[in-house]
Amino acid sequence: MHQKNSNIFLGIMSGTSLDGIDMAACRFWEENKTWRFEIIDASTYEYSAAEAAILKNAVDLSGANLISLHHQYGTLIGKKAKLFCDTYQLKPDYIASHGHTIFHQPNNNFNFFNTQHANIGLNGFTFQLGHGANIAAAAGIKTICDFRTSDVAYGGQGAPLVPIGDELLFSEYNYCLNLGGISNISFNQNGKRTAFDIGICNMALNELAQQASLKFDRDGLLARSGNIEKSLLKQLVDAASKNHINHQSLGYEWYTAHLLPIINAFKCAIENKLCTLCEFIAMQIKPVTSSKSNILVTGGGAKNIFLMECIKQHTQCQIIYPTEQIIEFKEALIFAFLGLLRVNQQANSLHLVTGASKDAIGGCVYLP
């Protein structure tokens, strides 16, 4: 038996694809100066249609209602975490919760008080729903949350944060590609970790599938039945090229501002839109990978067979699928790891990745 860290961290993640709350109870240890991990148990609480709609529309709430939802959603996370722990008979020492991103505007420079400072950065912000005090109270477990804000305060994008986990837990792969609501990639370049959001993924695919009365397009079967609309594809490529600043982290607002109007305005069958979007997603991935490399693929998109076929047609890299557990829970695993780093008072965001002025130790700790 390896010497393991005595603490168990319950990583909790809700992504922009609005699938549900992923929970992974994890243990970490160092072996020959290399971090190892074990996922003890993992499961997903799937959102109901009403819950998904509430989260999707939260961006339009009044300030008071948004704060109320922030606390209520924290209680929901805490209750689901407690149920998870009771079900698997676990006693985590910490919960590490990402929360659900509602606003992500790290480049916002609107200035109320003329307090912008050259050594700190813009007046940008990011907001993840799910108050840590409510999580800790409902679960009865010490809770770490709000991982992104410190990086934004130092002028960073507050994203991506997963690359430090990729570097320390998955360094054997040339690329780590996550196909969630947004597609993002992480890799080591000249001895330094590089990572960025590539573009939309399941956030758009799921929304279109729901227009066809499907929760999501299982295996990409509906997309496979369609045809590529070349005019729509060109409009999407042009819009993404024009509006995606290098290393800009993307959120739902970016998608609704720049791509969703094009998708909605284009007149064609849903299956054609889905087919075109899969081609578009694959085309966006191609230029950020090199041949003779391997790519670890995780996230819900890794299970979309048609999308993966499109990606394989556009890249000469070897596609590597990890275990089903890693495909589904890699981000929850890594936020558990970020929680460990926070407890150890070690940096858990990389300024070379996020653009911040320094590495940051992100995360607020709430006691039950």
Buried (B, 14 or more C-beta within 10 A) or exposed (E): EEEBBEBBBBBBBBBBBBBBBBBBBBBBBEEEEEBBBEBEBBBBBEBEEEBBEBBBEBBEBEEEEBEEBBBBBBBBBBBBBBBBBEEEEBEBBBBBBBBBBBBBBBBBEEEEEEEEEEEBBBBBBBBBBBBBBBBBBBBBBBBBBBBBBBBBBBBBBBBBBBBBBBBBBBEEBBBBBBBBBBBBBBBBEEEEBBBBBBBBBBBBBBBBBBEEEBBBBEBBBBBBBBEBBEEBBEBBBEBBEEEBEEBBBBBBBBBEEBBBEBBEEBEBBBBBBBBBBBBBBBBBBBEBBEEEBBBBBBBBBBBBBBBBEBBEEBBEBEBBBBEEEBBBBBBBBBBBBBBBBBBEEEBBBBBEBBBBBEBBBBBBBBEB
